[in-house]
Amino acid sequence: MSRRFTSVLIGGVLPALLALLWEFAARRGGAASYAFTPIGQIADSFVTMLQNGMLLGDLWASLRRTLLALLIGGGSGLLLGTALGIFRPLSIGVSPLINIFRQVPILGWLPLIALWLGNGDGARLLLVSLAAFYPTVLNTQKGFDAADRKLIEAGMLYQFSRWQRVRFIALPSALPLIFTGISQALSFAWIATIGVELLFSASAGLGTEMVNAQVSARTDIIMICILCVGVMGFLLNHGLMLTRNHLLRWHRSALGEG
Amino acid sequence: MDKYRNFNHQTHAAPSAGSTGAVRIENLSKQYRMGGKALNVLQDIDLSIRPGEFVSIVGPSGCGKSTLLRLIVGLDSDFTGDIRLDGKRITGTSLERGLVFQDHRLFPWMTVARNVEVALLNQKLPRERRESLITSHLELVGLAGFADAYPHQLSGGMAQRAAIARALVNEPKVLALDEPLGALDALTRVKVQAELQRIWMEAGTTMIMVTHDVDEALFLGDRVVVMSPRPGRIAQIVDVDLPHPRDRASPVLHRLKDAILAELTAEPGKGDAGLVQFPVRPRS
């Protein structure tokens, strides 16, 4: 417990130092005070934004977009990855295409999608879904390939059918990598959401709020949004890791990490 | 445990339950192809195993003894000759023929009980019967209290016993054991050998065990098949005419051990003697 406390303390040193530097720059006056809003003022704005519901509204809009895209992109990635992992011939036909398209950065699709769908919610959702799609499809497929030949042999001794092999051997073997894919997808989707909101202004969202704040030169709001994006992304990832560690208890300990 | 006690009074006979489980291997040969060249792994193996018998197979690395087990259980069907179980030619794997590997190969994501249950997946059994089979086999291997443990929570000896329970739960007619105790430390090994002897006596299943360890082979086997390498063939079959359970200190076992070691080390010519390792930490 005290060890944990110490590590939190040490982890706090760098942020505290940065905040100090920031405050120092803000108080020096001149051009710097325009670029760096004093921390007190940022805190005030934070309270105001919390009270008038703006921050929570933006946070919810971005979060909702991310999770919806995770469901659509991650879900279809999971399905396709599973199909590719189980049916070899399908993988031979489809994998090259995926491997070419995944080299295109998400923002590389933006002009085309903007032409097709405009810059509405549909376009935003599609782009973020795409960000969630690649990591899930690739990791899921790799996961199904990871099934241990030795365990498959054990299944053969007990006359496992093809379905039983998938259900009792291939799928559990794939789970660790599937989780890796989902956690990558979540990170990518969150990042892509903010990026897409910056580029395609939406009615609400942390990215949109940042663009608006830039126009009205509100450094404090930009800083609040940046911190929100960082903290929220961290929390999402952490939550998923906890879920993963719980569901894959056998795996974690089997690897000697537990 | 009653069965165990009854057995004490019998001598060399097979347990009464084992009225089936006769394995007959005739004229068996197997080749591997390596870079276009044929390599004889097994050559002209003839072996007849009585129902309920415990047969140990020893031999230096590369004598094909593990391959022989894989052929018997049907994991590999690329061979010439004949393998029959109770007169029927074997094809592919079957619930009648079990195998315990050197590594326990339990599914890490299932508890011990589920690992045993999964072996019954393709047996149409009523639920209660299935449950009672699982329970009784966990008891048989002394793991009754560990039904809900995951494999990583077990010691090596316990995991191997769980694997034996899984292999026996289908009540196979013949159980092949491929260096089942090879990965255990010396002390655990001696304990599990005694366990295995008791399990065999209770279950009455025909067992064929491959091992590197001549002491182990003699302690458990009704007969010890000594194989020689390149090509793998049977060099000698030693009868161990001692009742079970056995005393390790028996002078008969010691005399037989000397004879087998002499056979294993007296390979003429090539100096193969150096390849025999005792006691062996098997390669994976």
Interface residues (C-beta under 8 A of the other chain):
Chain A: K150 L151 E153 A154 M156 L157 Y158 Q159 F160 S161 Q164 F168 I169 P172 L175 R249 W250 H251 S253 A254
Chain B: V73 L75 T93 S94 L95 G98 L99 F101 D103 R105 F107 P108 W109 M110 V118 A119 L121 N122 Y150 P151 H152 Q153 A167 N170
